[in-house]
Amino acid sequence: MNERYGLLGKHIAYSKSPQIHQHMAKKLGLSVSYELFDCEEEDLAKYVKQLRQGVLHGLNVTIPYKQSVMKYVDVLTPKAKRIKAVNTLYLKGDKIIGDNTDYDGFLGLIAKYNIDVKDKKVYLLGTGGAAKAAYVVLSDLGANITVVTRQLAENDPLFKRVITYPMINPKEVDLYVNATPIGTAPKSNESVLPKAMVENHRVIDLIYQPEKTQLMSFAKEAYNGLWMLIIQALKSEEIWFERKIDATHGLLQELKEVIYR
């Protein structure tokens, strides 16, 4: 029987998650379909109910629901509890479990590019679910993190130091991490920061579509969010399919081809 999985989010037509998961299902010899569920917030309960009923077998969650979906979850894993955001849902017994594989994805991206963040001044742009996962990883790796938000009123107690965009002093920045959706296709000509603040700097942009964002084009050195996307997807599959998947160099390159070809 075909097992159904999918992604919950809003305005997610650009997502390459179905290509990743369907390629992996074929590779692993599994009968799996993976769909995009572009929905409103009030529809989340319906999809979680379908997961509970066995109509769906696993869900990923993306912008803007990584935090709002938590109220429908019975048990949060320690990682999801710490990050206060969920990107992977599954049923265990009669309980809906909420997990966070964005942590693994961002950690994998940093390892893949051999980026040393210990004691570095990292400016994290955004305060959503992906930003929270990146924040916890950066904390664990010993970075000095400043979170940048549009309004200080949005501040979450998870974040220790928060400023607004006009307060950024580029001279104090070692690395920018963009965890906002600004610059995602089809609005690829947008940038969360002007060129003057980014040139001569290193940037990690968690966007992967387009492959090179406007923000990345301004930077001295830049990396996109592709490896984060792929590694978090593989970690979700490890949970759903209950099997170890090695994110080898060969497999990552193969999935990169699937996404960008």
C-alpha positions as CSV (number, residue, x, y, z in Angstrom):
1,M,0.0,0.0,0.0
2,N,1.2,3.5,-0.8
3,E,2.1,5.4,2.4
4,R,1.3,9.1,2.3
5,Y,3.6,11.8,3.6
6,G,3.6,15.5,3.1
7,L,4.6,19.1,3.9
8,L,2.4,21.6,5.8
9,G,3.0,25.2,5.0
10,K,1.8,28.3,3.2
11,H,2.8,29.5,-0.3
12,I,5.0,26.4,-0.7
13,A,4.7,25.7,-4.4
14,Y,8.4,26.4,-4.7
15,S,9.3,23.5,-2.3
16,K,11.6,20.7,-3.6
17,S,10.7,18.4,-0.7
18,P,8.6,16.1,-2.8
19,Q,11.5,15.5,-5.2
20,I,13.8,14.6,-2.3
21,H,11.4,12.2,-0.6
22,Q,10.1,10.5,-3.8
23,H,13.7,10.0,-5.0
24,M,14.7,8.5,-1.6
25,A,11.6,6.3,-1.5
26,K,12.5,4.8,-4.9
27,K,16.1,4.4,-3.8
28,L,15.0,2.6,-0.6
29,G,12.4,0.5,-2.5
30,L,9.5,2.0,-0.6
31,S,6.0,2.7,-1.9
32,V,5.6,6.3,-0.7
33,S,4.0,9.5,-2.0
34,Y,4.9,12.9,-0.7
35,E,2.5,15.9,-1.2
36,L,2.5,19.6,-0.6
37,F,-0.3,20.7,1.7
38,D,-0.5,24.4,1.1
39,C,-3.0,25.4,3.8
40,E,-4.3,28.0,6.2
41,E,-3.6,27.8,9.9
42,E,-7.1,26.6,10.8
43,D,-6.5,23.5,8.5
44,L,-3.6,22.2,10.6
45,A,-5.9,20.3,13.0
46,K,-7.4,18.5,10.0
47,Y,-4.0,17.2,8.8
48,V,-2.9,16.2,12.3
49,K,-6.2,14.3,12.7
50,Q,-5.5,12.4,9.4
51,L,-2.0,11.5,10.8
52,R,-3.7,10.2,13.9
53,Q,-6.2,8.2,11.9
54,G,-3.4,6.6,9.7
55,V,-4.6,8.4,6.5
56,L,-1.2,10.1,6.5
57,H,2.0,8.5,7.8
58,G,4.2,11.4,8.5
59,L,4.3,15.2,8.0
60,N,7.0,17.9,7.7
61,V,6.1,21.5,8.7
62,T,7.5,24.7,7.3
63,I,6.9,28.4,7.3
64,P,4.8,29.7,9.0
65,Y,3.5,26.8,11.1
66,K,6.6,25.3,12.9
67,Q,5.4,26.9,16.2
68,S,1.6,27.0,15.8
69,V,1.4,23.3,15.0
70,M,2.8,22.5,18.4
71,K,-0.6,22.8,20.1
72,Y,-1.8,19.7,18.2
73,V,1.2,17.6,19.4
74,D,0.9,15.1,22.3
75,V,4.6,14.7,23.0
76,L,7.6,17.0,22.0
77,T,11.0,15.4,21.7
78,P,13.7,17.0,23.9
79,K,15.1,18.7,20.8
80,A,11.8,20.2,19.8
81,K,11.0,21.2,23.4
82,R,14.4,23.1,23.6
83,I,14.0,24.8,20.2
84,K,10.3,25.5,20.7
85,A,9.5,24.6,17.1
86,V,8.5,21.4,15.2
87,N,9.3,20.4,11.7
88,T,8.5,16.7,11.8
89,L,5.4,14.9,12.9
90,Y,4.6,11.2,13.3
91,L,2.4,8.8,15.2
92,K,3.9,6.5,17.9
93,G,1.3,4.2,19.5
94,D,-1.6,6.6,19.9
95,K,0.5,9.7,20.4
96,I,1.4,12.4,17.9
97,I,5.1,13.1,18.3
98,G,6.7,16.5,17.3
99,D,10.4,16.5,16.5
100,N,12.9,18.9,15.0
101,T,15.3,17.8,12.4
102,D,16.2,21.4,11.4
103,Y,18.7,21.2,14.2
104,D,20.4,18.2,12.4
105,G,20.1,20.0,9.1
106,F,21.8,23.3,10.2
107,L,24.5,21.4,12.2
108,G,25.1,19.3,9.0
109,L,25.4,22.4,6.8
110,I,28.0,24.0,9.1
111,A,30.0,20.7,9.3
112,K,29.8,20.3,5.5
113,Y,31.3,23.7,4.8
114,N,33.7,23.4,7.8
115,I,32.5,26.8,9.2
116,D,34.0,27.6,12.6
117,V,31.5,29.6,14.7
118,K,33.1,29.2,18.1
119,D,33.5,32.7,19.8
120,K,32.5,34.3,16.5
121,K,30.0,37.2,16.4
122,V,27.1,35.7,14.5
123,Y,24.1,37.8,13.5
124,L,21.0,35.7,13.1
125,L,18.3,37.3,10.9
126,G,14.8,36.2,11.8
127,T,12.9,34.7,14.8
128,G,10.8,31.9,13.3
129,G,11.1,28.2,13.6
130,A,14.3,27.8,11.4
131,A,15.9,30.7,13.3
132,K,15.3,29.0,16.6
133,A,16.8,25.7,15.4
134,A,19.9,27.7,14.0
135,Y,20.1,29.6,17.3
136,V,20.3,26.4,19.4
137,V,22.9,24.9,17.1
138,L,25.0,28.1,17.2
139,S,24.7,28.2,21.0
140,D,25.8,24.6,21.3
141,L,28.8,25.4,19.1
142,G,29.9,28.4,21.3
143,A,29.0,31.3,19.0
144,N,28.2,34.8,20.3
145,I,24.8,35.3,18.8
146,T,22.8,38.4,18.2
147,V,19.3,37.9,16.9
148,V,18.0,40.6,14.5
149,T,14.2,41.2,14.4
150,R,11.9,43.9,12.9
151,Q,10.3,44.6,16.3
152,L,11.7,44.0,19.8
153,A,8.2,43.2,21.0
154,E,8.5,39.9,19.0
155,N,11.4,38.8,21.3
156,D,11.3,35.2,22.5
157,P,12.9,34.3,25.9
158,L,15.0,31.7,24.0
159,F,17.0,34.6,22.5
160,K,19.5,36.3,24.9
161,R,20.5,39.3,22.8
162,V,18.1,40.9,20.3
163,I,18.3,44.0,18.2
164,T,16.5,45.6,15.3
165,Y,17.8,45.9,11.8
166,P,18.8,49.6,12.1
167,M,21.0,48.7,15.1
168,I,23.3,46.4,13.1
169,N,26.9,47.6,13.0
170,P,28.6,45.6,10.2
171,K,32.0,46.1,11.8
172,E,30.9,43.9,14.7
173,V,29.7,41.0,12.4
174,D,31.8,37.9,11.7
175,L,28.9,35.9,10.0
176,Y,25.3,36.6,9.0
177,V,22.8,33.8,9.0
178,N,19.6,34.6,7.1
179,A,16.6,32.6,8.5
180,T,14.0,34.8,7.0
181,P,12.2,33.9,3.7
182,I,13.1,37.2,2.1
183,G,14.8,36.5,-1.2
184,T,13.0,33.2,-1.9
185,A,11.8,32.5,-5.4
186,P,9.8,34.0,-7.1
187,K,10.9,37.2,-5.2
188,S,14.5,36.5,-5.9
189,N,15.4,40.1,-6.4
190,E,14.7,41.0,-2.7
191,S,17.3,41.1,0.0
192,V,16.9,41.3,3.8
193,L,20.0,43.5,4.0
194,P,21.5,46.1,1.6
195,K,24.8,45.4,-0.1
196,A,26.7,47.9,2.0
197,M,26.0,45.9,5.1
198,V,27.0,42.5,3.6
199,E,30.0,43.1,1.3
200,N,33.2,41.8,2.8
201,H,31.2,39.5,5.0
202,R,30.4,35.8,5.2
203,V,26.7,34.8,4.8
204,I,24.8,31.6,5.3
205,D,21.4,32.0,3.7
206,L,19.0,29.2,4.6
207,I,17.1,29.8,1.3
208,Y,18.0,27.2,-1.4
209,Q,15.7,28.4,-4.1
210,P,17.2,30.2,-6.0
211,E,20.6,28.6,-5.6
212,K,22.3,32.0,-5.2
213,T,20.1,34.7,-3.5
214,Q,20.5,38.4,-3.8
215,L,21.9,38.5,-0.3
216,M,24.5,35.9,-1.2
217,S,25.6,37.8,-4.3
218,F,26.4,40.8,-2.0
219,A,28.7,38.8,0.2
220,K,32.4,38.0,0.1
221,E,31.7,34.4,0.8
222,A,28.3,32.7,0.9
223,Y,26.5,29.4,1.4
224,N,22.9,28.5,0.8
225,G,20.5,26.3,2.7
226,L,20.6,23.3,0.4
227,W,22.5,20.9,2.7
228,M,20.2,21.9,5.6
229,L,17.2,21.1,3.5
230,I,18.5,17.7,2.4
231,I,19.9,16.6,5.8
232,Q,16.7,17.6,7.7
233,A,14.7,15.6,5.1
234,L,16.9,12.5,5.5
235,K,16.6,12.8,9.3
236,S,12.8,12.9,9.0
237,E,12.9,9.8,6.9
238,E,15.1,8.0,9.5
239,I,12.3,8.7,12.0
240,W,9.4,7.7,9.7
241,F,11.0,4.7,8.1
242,E,12.8,3.6,11.3
243,R,16.1,3.0,9.5
244,K,19.6,4.7,9.4
245,I,20.3,6.7,6.3
246,D,24.0,7.8,5.8
247,A,24.2,11.3,4.4
248,T,27.3,10.4,2.4
249,H,29.0,12.9,0.0
250,G,27.7,10.8,-2.9
251,L,24.1,10.8,-1.6
252,L,24.1,14.6,-1.0
253,Q,25.4,15.3,-4.5
254,E,22.8,13.0,-6.0
255,L,20.0,14.8,-4.2
256,K,21.5,18.2,-5.2
257,E,21.1,17.0,-8.8
258,V,17.5,16.0,-8.1
259,I,16.7,19.5,-6.7
260,Y,18.5,21.7,-9.3
261,R,18.4,19.7,-12.5
